[in-house]
Amino acid sequence: MDRFDAMQAFVRVVETGSFTKAAETLYMSKTSVTQLIQQLEARLRVKLLNRTTRKVNVTADGAAYYDRAVRVLADVDDAETSLSAAAVLPRGRLRVDVPSPFARFILIPALPAFYAKYPDIQIDLGVSDRRVDLIGENVDCVVRGGELTDQSLMARRIGELQLRVYASPSYLQRAGTPHHPRDLEDPRHRIVGYRWARTGKLFPIVTRRGDETVPVQSRYALAVDDGNAYIAAGLAGVGVLWLPTYMAREAVERGELLPLFEDWQLDTMPMFVAYPPNRHISLKLRVFIDWIVGLMAAVE
């Protein structure tokens, strides 16, 4: 039995609550994971896990061993990355999930520069706005906009996105140009709604100018839960949009979107990078997060 492999398998079973999920995240067979845990229990002469047909629960001894195993695995990772070559060039595989517009407009265009600096890091990139089970899916970190609702995650605030109101020329030609946010209450007007995948709620729109505050009450023609679909709907003339300026910049430059209510302000959207609690922050994850922070600092 390789004690290191057995320790990793045990930690993943505890974190995922399943032999099957642990095997998937470790790219091993379920049989191999089961054998490693059995061999580990035999060596330690204690029962680490209680197994039923439906769930896996950690025993009191298993919980104590888990805490120590996590620290040992973190120390091993630190020992490996403390070597001069590894310290200069962090390496390994990262699983990351980001919103689709962030991937399209910010992250992917900047990746060549990242790989020039860190050629030995591999990124498995999930592109979605859905709620990600970081532990169950073995995801190292996610980038998300809006306030975080999962208080169990560790999070770092990495920036604030400026929002503006836009519409396509075809929409304005059909519905008329609104000059005040309340004009959107006119039956001729429609908005494109953005529905948070994490909560199912529509993103609330509140405009401000000086002491005047106007929540937008317009009906939506379409509501979506994906950023790329959202901007595509606006470009197609489906309705009025509220977009981070970075998402609209190219379309505005091409004349495909026009800004509205330019003397009105909207609340900024906070951006976070989040990662599982009690998870050692490896060097490769640390440099990736720092790189993301740098990208956000350049976003207007």
QUIKA-V679126 format. One record per pair of residues at least 24 apart in sequence whose C-alpha atoms are under 7 Angstrom apart, sorted by sequence separation. I is the first residue (numbers start at 1). J is the second residue. D is the distance in Angstrom with one decimal. If there is no record, write none. Layout:
I:J:D ; I:J:D
This chain:
9:33:6.0 ; 103:127:6.8 ; 10:37:6.2 ; 96:123:7.0 ; 100:127:5.1 ; 191:218:6.5 ; 193:220:5.7 ; 90:118:6.7 ; 92:120:6.5 ; 93:121:5.9 ; 94:122:6.1 ; 95:123:5.9 ; 96:124:6.2 ; 97:125:5.7 ; 98:126:6.4 ; 99:127:5.6 ; 100:128:5.5 ; 190:218:6.2 ; 191:219:6.4 ; 192:220:5.4 ; 195:223:6.2 ; 197:225:5.6 ; 89:118:6.0 ; 91:120:4.6 ; 92:121:5.0 ; 93:122:4.6 ; 94:123:4.8 ; 95:124:4.7 ; 96:125:5.1 ; 97:126:4.3 ; 98:127:5.2 ; 99:128:4.9 ; 190:219:5.6 ; 191:220:4.5 ; 192:221:6.0 ; 193:222:6.0 ; 194:223:5.5 ; 195:224:5.7 ; 196:225:5.8 ; 6:36:5.0 ; 90:120:6.7 ; 91:121:4.6 ; 92:122:6.0 ; 93:123:5.8 ; 94:124:6.0 ; 95:125:6.1 ; 96:126:6.0 ; 97:127:5.7 ; 98:128:6.1 ; 99:129:5.0 ; 190:220:5.2 ; 191:221:6.0 ; 192:222:5.2 ; 193:223:4.2 ; 194:224:5.3 ; 195:225:4.8 ; 6:37:6.2 ; 89:120:6.9 ; 90:121:6.7 ; 97:128:6.8 ; 190:221:5.5 ; 192:223:5.8 ; 193:224:6.4 ; 194:225:5.8 ; 185:217:6.1 ; 181:214:6.8 ; 185:218:4.8 ; 6:40:6.3 ; 182:216:6.8 ; 184:218:5.5 ; 1:36:7.0 ; 181:216:6.5 ; 194:230:6.9 ; 18:55:6.8 ; 1:39:6.8 ; 17:55:6.9 ; 18:56:6.1 ; 17:56:5.6 ; 96:139:6.0 ; 14:58:6.7 ; 95:139:4.9 ; 96:140:5.9 ; 97:141:6.7 ; 98:142:5.7 ; 99:143:7.0 ; 95:140:5.3 ; 96:141:5.2 ; 97:142:4.7 ; 98:143:4.8 ; 99:144:6.6 ; 94:140:6.3 ; 96:142:5.6 ; 97:143:6.5 ; 98:144:6.5 ; 192:238:6.9 ; 192:239:5.1 ; 191:239:4.3 ; 192:240:5.8 ; 190:239:5.0 ; 191:240:4.4 ; 192:241:5.8 ; 190:240:6.4 ; 191:241:6.3 ; 246:299:6.8 ; 209:263:6.9 ; 246:300:6.5 ; 11:66:6.2 ; 209:264:5.0 ; 245:300:6.9 ; 208:264:5.5 ; 209:265:6.2 ; 207:264:6.2 ; 208:265:5.0 ; 207:265:5.6 ; 208:266:6.3 ; 207:266:5.1 ; 206:266:6.3 ; 7:69:6.4 ; 131:197:6.6 ; 168:234:6.4 ; 171:237:4.6 ; 130:197:5.0 ; 131:198:5.1 ; 167:234:6.3 ; 168:235:5.7 ; 170:237:5.7 ; 171:238:6.8 ; 129:197:6.1 ; 130:198:6.0 ; 171:239:6.6 ; 168:237:5.5 ; 167:239:6.7 ; 167:240:4.8 ; 166:240:5.9 ; 167:241:6.1 ; 166:241:5.2 ; 165:241:5.7 ; 166:242:6.3 ; 165:242:4.6 ; 164:242:5.6 ; 165:243:6.5 ; 163:242:6.4 ; 164:243:5.6 ; 163:243:5.3 ; 164:244:6.4 ; 163:244:4.3 ; 164:245:6.4 ; 180:261:6.6 ; 162:244:5.4 ; 163:245:5.8 ; 179:261:6.4 ; 161:244:5.8 ; 162:245:6.0 ; 169:256:6.8 ; 168:256:5.8 ; 169:257:6.6 ; 168:257:4.4 ; 169:258:6.9 ; 167:257:5.4 ; 168:258:6.0 ; 166:257:6.0 ; 167:258:5.5 ; 166:258:5.4 ; 167:259:6.7 ; 166:259:4.4 ; 165:259:5.7 ; 166:260:5.5 ; 165:260:5.3 ; 129:225:6.9 ; 165:261:6.8 ; 129:226:6.0 ; 164:266:6.9 ; 163:266:6.0 ; 163:268:6.2 ; 162:268:5.1 ; 161:268:5.4 ; 162:269:6.8 ; 160:268:5.8 ; 161:269:4.9 ; 160:269:5.4 ; 161:270:6.3 ; 160:270:4.5 ; 159:270:6.0 ; 160:271:5.9 ; 25:137:6.9 ; 159:271:5.2 ; 25:138:5.9 ; 158:271:5.6 ; 157:271:5.9 ; 158:272:5.4 ; 21:136:6.8 ; 157:272:4.5 ; 158:273:6.8 ; 156:272:5.5 ; 157:273:6.6 ; 155:272:6.3 ; 156:273:5.4 ; 155:273:5.7 ; 156:274:6.4 ; 16:135:6.1 ; 155:274:4.2 ; 15:135:6.2 ; 16:136:4.7 ; 154:274:5.5 ; 155:275:6.4 ; 153:274:6.3 ; 154:275:5.4 ; 153:275:6.0 ; 154:276:6.1 ; 146:269:5.5 ; 147:270:6.6 ; 153:276:5.3 ; 154:277:5.5 ; 145:269:6.4 ; 146:270:5.3 ; 153:277:5.5 ; 145:270:5.8 ; 146:271:6.3 ; 152:277:6.8 ; 101:227:5.6 ; 145:271:4.4 ; 100:227:6.0 ; 101:228:5.7 ; 144:271:5.7 ; 145:272:6.4 ; 100:228:6.2 ; 144:272:5.4 ; 143:272:5.7 ; 144:273:6.4 ; 143:273:4.4 ; 142:273:5.6 ; 143:274:6.5 ; 141:273:6.6 ; 142:274:5.3 ; 141:274:5.4 ; 142:275:6.6 ; 141:275:4.4 ; 140:275:6.0 ; 158:293:5.4 ; 159:296:5.9 ; 158:296:6.6 ; 159:297:6.9 ; 135:276:6.5 ; 105:247:6.9 ; 134:276:6.2 ; 101:247:6.9 ; 92:284:6.9 ; 90:283:6.2 ; 91:284:6.1 ; 90:284:5.2 ; 81:283:6.9 ; 74:280:5.7
